[in-house]
């Protein structure tokens, strides 16, 4: 088996994990000279690096294809190191408190039922991704304060902003245009909220201060761009992966359909077994020795979380989709200061959507050929034909 060299190929491959297993065994510190990056795949290494921002910096962003201090500025607080990162995160986390997330449950359940009822009334043949992608997009728009009339357009731009060239992972013209459209929209939304504050995250960020200094429109816009895209794609990809893995493992699917209380296990095992976020890039700030090799300061390092989540040193029989396993050390949402701020919201949304599906349809649903997203980091689907029978 040949090694997959491109980060793009890691995420695009239907099952990149055999390659990850080979890297863990033969090259625990992997070097790609052609594309000029290093990679870590073992759980212990990835976990340690994620908790050491002084050595593994976010200052150049988290994506190799967007690698530069200038591009990092557009990625908001995920492209910062403590203490600056800590200040921004503390402000933004006000919109993701346990109370605020829990309050969203009735809203998530209502819009899920509305969308599910529409496809069931139409006969039960639909694209699963098209069904579920509106739900997290509506939720994050509700948090941010995007008017309902604008949300479909925001979702289209968000999806287009993630488009990458097939085979290279390069940013497409459509992606760049969509990103600029989002930036322009959010700048107008910020201006509107400065004139007419509301009960939403934009208004809260306008009122926020760091060391007695308010955030600039550019700072707030970068946060909104990040949340608007990540808040849509992460939950959509988790849901698509969960639905596909259950179809491929009917014995495990039967468990959750017979015992809906196990849906939480379904969510967590999907996060471990089929991680939607495959990796994150870091800048190595000092010479560091790993597995007998010195990685020089200034090097680009990939932390491959998806490989760590199938490390047999932590997860026995890691390639088996098993709802009963211990997943307490899963790194699906990262670790350390950059642990995903929206993890609790993504888990809530995924659980509720799957609960409503299990309650509404029969166990023996069918799926067609999945269509993979073209993105270096995101391991997920842009399409999944599905046929269900209503209960």
C-alpha positions in Angstrom: 0.0 0.0 0.0 1.4 3.4 -1.0 1.5 6.3 1.4 -1.0 9.0 0.6 1.2 12.1 0.4 -1.3 15.0 0.1 -3.3 16.2 3.1 -6.1 16.7 0.6 -6.1 12.9 -0.1 -6.2 12.1 3.6 -9.6 13.6 4.0 -11.0 12.8 0.5 -10.2 9.1 0.7 -13.3 7.1 1.6 -11.2 5.3 4.3 -7.9 7.0 4.9 -7.3 5.1 8.2 -5.2 2.2 6.7 -2.7 4.9 5.6 -2.8 6.5 9.1 -2.1 3.0 10.6 0.9 2.6 8.4 2.2 6.0 9.3 1.8 5.3 13.0 3.7 2.1 12.7 6.4 3.0 10.2 6.7 6.8 10.4 5.3 8.1 13.7 7.0 11.4 12.7 6.2 11.7 9.0 8.0 14.1 6.7 6.7 15.3 3.3 9.6 17.2 1.6 7.6 17.9 -1.6 4.8 19.8 0.2 7.1 20.9 3.1 5.3 19.6 6.2 5.7 17.2 9.0 2.9 15.1 10.6 2.1 13.4 13.9 -0.3 10.5 14.0 0.1 8.8 17.4 -2.4 9.7 20.1 0.2 10.6 22.7 2.1 12.9 20.3 -1.0 14.6 19.0 -2.4 15.1 22.4 0.8 16.5 23.8 1.3 18.9 20.9 -2.3 20.2 21.1 -1.7 21.2 24.7 1.6 22.9 24.0 0.8 26.2 22.1 4.2 27.6 23.0 5.9 25.0 20.8 3.1 24.4 18.3 1.8 27.8 17.4 -1.5 28.7 15.7 0.0 32.1 14.5 0.0 31.1 10.8 -3.5 29.5 10.9 -4.6 25.9 10.9 -4.6 25.0 7.2 -1.7 24.4 5.0 -3.5 25.8 1.9 -4.1 29.1 3.8 -0.6 29.2 5.4 0.6 32.8 6.1 0.3 35.4 8.9 -1.9 37.5 6.5 -4.3 34.7 5.8 -4.3 33.7 9.5 -5.8 37.1 10.4 -9.0 36.1 8.5 -9.3 33.0 10.7 -9.9 35.0 13.9 -9.1 33.5 17.3 -8.3 30.0 16.0 -5.2 31.5 14.5 -4.0 33.1 17.7 -2.0 31.9 20.7 -2.5 32.6 24.3 -2.9 35.1 25.9 -4.6 36.9 22.9 -6.5 33.7 22.0 -7.7 33.4 25.6 -9.1 36.9 25.6 -11.0 36.4 22.4 -12.2 32.9 23.4 -13.6 34.2 26.7 -15.6 36.9 24.9 -17.0 34.5 22.3 -17.8 31.7 24.7 -20.5 33.9 26.2 -22.7 32.8 23.3 -21.9 29.1 24.0 -22.6 28.8 27.8 -24.2 25.5 28.9 -27.4 27.4 29.6 -27.5 29.1 26.2 -26.8 25.9 24.4 -29.5 24.0 26.4 -32.0 26.8 25.6 -31.6 26.0 21.9 -32.9 22.4 22.2 -36.6 23.2 21.5 -35.6 25.3 18.5 -33.4 22.5 17.1 -36.1 19.9 17.7 -38.8 22.0 16.0 -36.9 22.8 12.8 -35.7 19.2 12.6 -39.3 17.9 12.8 -40.4 20.4 10.1 -37.7 19.4 7.7 -38.1 15.7 8.3 -41.9 15.9 7.9 -41.5 17.6 4.5 -39.3 14.8 3.1 -41.5 12.0 4.6 -44.6 13.6 3.1 -42.8 13.7 -0.2 -42.2 9.9 -0.2 -39.1 9.3 1.9 -36.5 9.5 -0.9 -34.1 12.4 -0.3 -30.5 13.5 0.0 -29.6 13.2 3.7 -27.1 16.0 3.6 -29.5 18.4 2.0 -32.0 17.5 4.7 -29.7 18.1 7.7 -27.5 21.0 6.5 -30.1 23.7 7.1 -30.5 22.8 10.8 -27.1 23.8 12.2 -27.0 26.7 9.7 -30.3 28.0 11.2 -29.0 27.5 14.7 -25.8 29.4 14.3 -27.6 32.1 12.4 -30.1 32.3 15.3 -27.2 32.7 17.7 -25.4 35.3 15.6 -28.5 37.3 14.8 -28.8 36.7 11.0 -32.4 37.4 9.9 -34.4 34.4 8.8 -34.9 35.8 5.3 -31.1 35.8 4.8 -30.2 32.3 6.1 -30.6 30.3 2.9 -28.1 32.7 1.2 -25.7 32.5 4.1 -25.8 28.7 3.9 -25.1 28.7 0.2 -22.1 31.0 0.6 -20.8 29.0 3.5 -20.9 25.8 1.5 -19.3 27.5 -1.5 -16.5 28.9 0.7 -15.3 25.4 1.4 -15.0 24.4 -2.2 -11.5 23.2 -3.1 -10.0 22.0 -6.4 -10.3 18.2 -6.8 -6.9 16.6 -6.7 -5.0 19.5 -5.2 -7.1 21.1 -2.5 -6.4 24.6 -3.8 -9.0 27.3 -3.2 -11.4 27.8 -6.1 -12.6 31.1 -7.5 -16.1 30.2 -6.3 -14.8 29.7 -2.8 -12.9 33.1 -2.8 -16.0 34.9 -4.1 -18.3 33.3 -1.6 -15.9 34.2 1.3 -15.9 37.8 0.1 -19.7 37.8 -0.1 -19.8 36.5 3.5 -17.4 39.2 4.7 -19.4 41.9 3.1 -22.7 40.6 4.5 -21.3 40.4 8.1 -19.8 43.9 7.8 -23.3 45.2 7.0 -24.8 43.2 9.8 -22.3 44.7 12.3 -23.1 48.2 11.1 -26.8 47.5 11.5 -26.3 46.2 15.1 -24.1 49.2 16.0 -27.1 51.3 15.1 -29.7 49.0 16.5 -28.3 46.5 19.1 -30.2 43.3 19.7 -30.1 40.2 21.9 -27.6 38.3 19.7 -23.9 37.5 19.5 -23.1 40.3 17.1 -24.5 42.9 19.6 -22.6 41.2 22.5 -19.3 41.3 20.6 -19.9 45.0 19.8 -20.3 45.7 23.5 -17.3 43.5 24.5 -13.9 44.9 25.4 -10.4 43.5 25.8 -8.3 45.5 28.3 -10.9 48.3 28.1 -10.7 48.4 24.3 -13.6 47.4 22.1 -13.3 45.0 19.2 -12.9 46.4 15.7 -15.4 45.6 12.9 -12.6 43.5 11.3 -12.2 41.5 14.5 -15.9 40.9 14.9 -16.3 40.1 11.2 -13.5 37.5 11.4 -15.3 35.8 14.3 -18.6 35.8 12.5 -17.0 34.3 9.3 -15.5 31.5 11.3 -18.6 30.7 13.3 -20.9 31.0 10.3 -18.9 28.4 8.3 -17.8 26.1 11.1 -21.2 26.2 12.8 -22.7 24.9 9.6 -20.2 22.4 8.3 -19.1 20.6 11.4 -22.5 19.3 12.6 -23.5 18.5 9.0 -20.5 16.4 8.5 -20.9 14.6 11.8 -24.5 13.8 11.0 -23.7 12.5 7.5 -20.9 10.3 8.8 -23.1 8.9 11.6 -25.9 8.1 9.2 -23.5 6.4 6.8 -21.6 4.4 9.5 -24.9 3.1 10.9 -26.0 2.0 7.5 -22.6 0.2 7.1 -22.9 -1.4 10.5 -26.5 -2.7 10.8 -25.8 -4.6 14.1 -24.9 -1.3 15.7 -27.7 0.5 14.0 -30.2 -2.0 15.5 -28.9 -1.1 19.0 -29.8 2.6 18.7 -33.1 2.0 17.0 -34.1 -0.5 19.8 -32.7 1.7 22.5 -32.8 5.4 21.6 -31.0 6.2 24.9 -27.9 4.9 23.1 -27.9 7.7 20.5 -25.3 9.6 22.5 -23.0 6.6 22.0 -23.7 6.7 18.3 -22.7 10.3 18.2 -19.5 9.7 20.2 -18.4 6.6 18.3 -18.9 8.5 15.0 -16.7 11.3 16.3 -14.0 8.8 17.1 -14.3 6.3 14.3 -15.0 8.7 11.4 -13.7 12.1 12.5 -15.0 14.9 10.4 -12.1 17.2 11.3 -9.1 15.2 10.2 -6.1 17.5 11.2 -4.9 20.9 12.1 -1.6 22.7 11.1 0.8 24.3 13.6 4.0 26.3 13.3 6.9 24.7 15.3 8.4 27.6 17.2 11.7 25.9 18.4 13.8 23.0 17.5 12.1 19.9 19.0 13.2 16.3 19.0 10.5 13.7 18.2 11.1 10.0 17.7 14.9 10.6 17.3 14.6 13.4 14.8 15.0 17.1 15.3 12.1 19.1 13.7 13.5 22.6 13.2 12.0 25.9 14.3 9.8 27.3 11.5 8.6 23.9 10.3 4.9 23.2 9.4 3.4 20.4 11.5 0.1 18.6 11.0 -1.6 17.1 14.0 -3.7 14.4 12.6 -6.5 14.0 15.1 -8.3 11.4 13.1 -5.3 9.1 13.2 -5.0 9.6 16.9 -8.6 8.6 17.3 -7.8 5.1 15.9 -4.5 4.5 17.7 -4.7 1.0 19.1 -2.5 2.0 22.0 -5.6 3.9 23.3 -8.6 2.3 21.5 -8.4 -1.5 21.1 -9.6 -2.8 17.7 -9.8 0.8 16.6 -11.2 0.1 13.1 -14.3 -1.5 14.6 -17.4 0.7 14.9 -18.4 -0.2 18.5 -20.9 1.7 20.6 -19.8 -0.1 23.8 -16.1 1.1 23.7 -14.5 3.6 26.1 -14.2 6.9 24.2 -13.1 9.1 27.0 -9.8 10.0 25.3 -11.2 10.9 21.9 -9.6 13.9 20.3 -12.4 14.7 17.7 -12.7 18.3 18.9 -9.0 18.8 19.6 -7.5 19.3 23.0 -5.8 22.1 24.9 -6.6 25.8 24.6 -8.0 25.3 21.1 -10.5 22.6 22.1 -13.6 23.3 19.8 -15.7 26.1 21.4 -18.8 24.8 19.7 -18.4 21.1 20.7 -21.3 21.1 23.1 -23.6 22.7 20.5 -22.5 20.2 17.8 -23.2 17.3 20.1 -26.6 18.7 21.0 -27.6 19.3 17.4 -26.4 15.9 16.3 -28.1 14.0 19.1 -31.4 15.8 18.6 -31.5 15.2 14.8 -30.7 11.5 15.2 -33.3 11.2 18.0 -36.0 12.7 15.7 -34.9 10.4 12.8 -35.0 7.3 14.9 -38.4 8.2 16.2 -39.8 8.9 12.7 -38.4 6.2 10.4 -37.9 2.4 10.4 -34.5 0.9 11.1 -33.9 -0.6 7.7 -33.2 2.6 5.8 -31.1 2.5 2.6 -28.3 4.8 1.4 -26.7 5.2 -2.0 -23.2 6.1 -3.0 -21.8 8.9 -0.8 -20.4 12.0 -2.4 -17.3 13.3 -0.6 -16.5 16.9 0.2 -13.4 18.2 -1.6 -11.4 19.7 1.3 -8.0 19.0 2.8 -9.2 18.8 6.3 -12.9 17.9 6.3 -13.7 14.2 6.0 -17.4 14.3 5.2 -20.1 14.2 2.6 -21.8 16.7 0.3 -24.4 14.2 -0.7 -25.9 10.9 0.6 -29.0 9.5 -1.2 -31.3 8.0 1.4 -34.6 6.0 1.3 -36.6 5.6 4.5 -40.0 4.3 5.5 -42.0 6.4 8.0 -43.2 4.7 11.2 
